[in-house]
Amino acid sequence: MKYYILFGPPGAGKGTQAGAIAKKYNLLHVSTGELLRSEIAAGTELGKQAKDLIAAGNLVPDSVVEGMIESTFNNNRTKAGFLLDGFPRTIGQAKDLDEMLARRGEKVNAVISIMISDETVHARITHRATIEGRADDANPETINNRIATYHKQTEPLIEFYRNAGKYYEVDGESGDINVVRRRMLTVFRGIDKRFVDRQTVIDNDLLDRVQQLAQESPRLRMNYDLRNTEEDQSQRMINVMLPGTMTAIHKHNLSSETVMLLRGKMDTVFYNDNGVEKERIHMGGDTGVLGVNIPKGQWHTFEVEELAIIFMAQDGPWSPLSKENMLK
Ligand code: AMP
């Protein structure tokens, strides 16, 4: 399971951005504010306990939110992970979260912060009050108290997660919702890559994890970069390809390409300059073919009927295929 934290002052756009990110990465969006508001609406004991504190812009007790978070973790095991929004809000909660996750053999993967100024917090919340009708958005005193609470109790988490090497920040001030979303998705892609870069042993567990990422990807495939730094000017990767993934007929003019099949079955197909198939190499299964060396300048593609996990190596840095190097 992955555990991401969406961080930022009230009104930064955490709730607005959470949906798209949760969908893309198959995460469950968990907003403690939303959970508390539904408890209040349902008139539960917990809701009654929280109501006045929220209306005044104060935090509700740790035990209350941590109980909600833990039961959310316990009751949702079908997603790839969780996108926490509004939790943790204090150093105490962050430490409790670390302990809660350690008991499950898990950890916080990353914290993505949307940063806006106090002036923008005021403007956004005042505007939101006219749309969502939240009690704690309508009163200027409550807004001020929430900003003060954020600076005093929540902001120290930035240092906490920065020291843990898990803190990423995007500008939430300039640009519209879509621009901020693109910034966040770029950060998420980078985190995913960093996550996979750490592994040194290439085992079935790693292949399973990359396969899981491929299953969650709309492109039905996923690369696992085996380089340790961006400066490494080679291409060495594990590539999981699921049925339905499309690879254009393409060629590489600067390097030959070595492909070794690690799991599954696939065909490597060679074409002439007119796009006519000239050779098909069945790999895997009982073919006895483990890999293929594709000469430089050779038009080719991969066809996957079940599943294929390959190791691929080429000279030179990756660059997007240009039009001249793709056949229709
Ligand atoms: P939000 O929707 O995240 O702005 O949360 C609304 C209100 O719910 C906050 O102002 C707090 O009163 C309460 N709340 C939400 N999350 C927490 C938390 N992690 N710890 C304490 N109180 C919280």
Residues whose N, C-alpha, C, O or C-beta is under 5 A from the ligand:
A	BS01	AMP	P10 T32 G33 E34 L36 L53 I54 G57 N58 L59 V60 V65 D85 G86 F87 P88 R89
